[in-house]
Amino acid sequence: MIRTLFTVAVLAAAAVSTQAFVAPSIGQPALATSTTSLDASRIHAKKEKRQRNRDNMRKFKKGGKRGTSRKKMMRKLQSGAARQVENEFIAKCFLTIPPPVSPEPEKRY
């Protein structure tokens, strides 16, 4: 009795596992869609990416006369002058302070 149930269970498991490998009967073919629409969207995506890259190159471009306005140049000169005054002040602070007096250690013989 148990041997018969075991045999039926094994056959049922084999039947279920082999259904994955059987080709479907009547149905739609796997690749019935045309690849031209995929190619067109891919080309469109590439064009958009080129445009984005071009815009970012313009946005983050260094050098040239563009981007250096008179206002920016004047601010840069003023900040440089202020930085120099601060550095001179700090240098004077450290030069005018006398060095700390270190007590000489007592000599023990």
ZAMARGU-4260 file (C-alpha; in steps of 0.2 Angstrom, whole numbers, plus 5000, padded with zeros to 4 digits):
<rodrens>
0) 5000/5000/5000 | 5013/5012/5005 | 5024/5007/4990 | 5009/5011/4978 | 5007/5028/4986
5) 5025/5032/4985 | 5025/5027/4966 | 5010/5038/4962 | 5018/5053/4972 | 5034/5051/4962
10) 5025/5050/4945 | 5015/5065/4950 | 5030/5075/4954 | 5039/5070/4938 | 5024/5075/4928
15) 5023/5092/4937 | 5041/5096/4935 | 5042/5091/4916 | 5028/5103/4911 | 5040/5117/4912
20) 5050/5110/4898 | 5035/5107/4886 | 5033/5119/4872 | 5016/5129/4874 | 5003/5123/4862
25) 4992/5136/4854 | 4998/5153/4859 | 5007/5169/4853 | 5024/5167/4846 | 5038/5173/4858
30) 5045/5188/4848 | 5030/5194/4837 | 5034/5212/4840 | 5045/5222/4828 | 5062/5227/4833
35) 5061/5244/4824 | 5051/5252/4838 | 5065/5247/4850 | 5078/5253/4839 | 5069/5270/4836
40) 5067/5272/4855 | 5085/5268/4858 | 5091/5281/4845 | 5079/5294/4853 | 5087/5290/4870
45) 5104/5292/4863 | 5100/5309/4855 | 5093/5315/4872 | 5108/5309/4881 | 5119/5319/4869
50) 5109/5334/4871 | 5110/5332/4890 | 5129/5330/4889 | 5130/5345/4878 | 5120/5356/4891
55) 5130/5350/4905 | 5147/5354/4896 | 5141/5371/4894 | 5135/5373/4912 | 5151/5367/4920
60) 5163/5374/4907 | 5179/5382/4914 | 5189/5397/4908 | 5185/5409/4894 | 5178/5426/4896
65) 5160/5420/4900 | 5157/5418/4918 | 5169/5431/4924 | 5159/5447/4926 | 5166/5463/4932
70) 5156/5461/4949 | 5165/5444/4952 | 5182/5451/4948 | 5180/5466/4960 | 5174/5454/4973
75) 5189/5443/4971 | 5201/5458/4972 | 5192/5464/4988 | 5192/5447/4996 | 5211/5445/4992
80) 5215/5462/4999 | 5205/5458/5015 | 5214/5441/5016 | 5231/5450/5015 | 5226/5462/5029
85) 5220/5448/5040 | 5236/5438/5037 | 5247/5453/5041 | 5237/5456/5057 | 5239/5438/5063
90) 5258/5439/5059 | 5259/5454/5069 | 5250/5446/5084 | 5262/5432/5084 | 5278/5442/5082
95) 5274/5455/5096 | 5270/5442/5109 | 5286/5438/5119 | 5291/5420/5119 | 5286/5410/5135
100) 5298/5410/5149 | 5303/5392/5153 | 5310/5389/5170 | 5326/5380/5170 | 5325/5363/5179
105) 5334/5362/5195 | 5350/5352/5193 | 5351/5338/5206 | 5367/5329/5208
</rodrens>
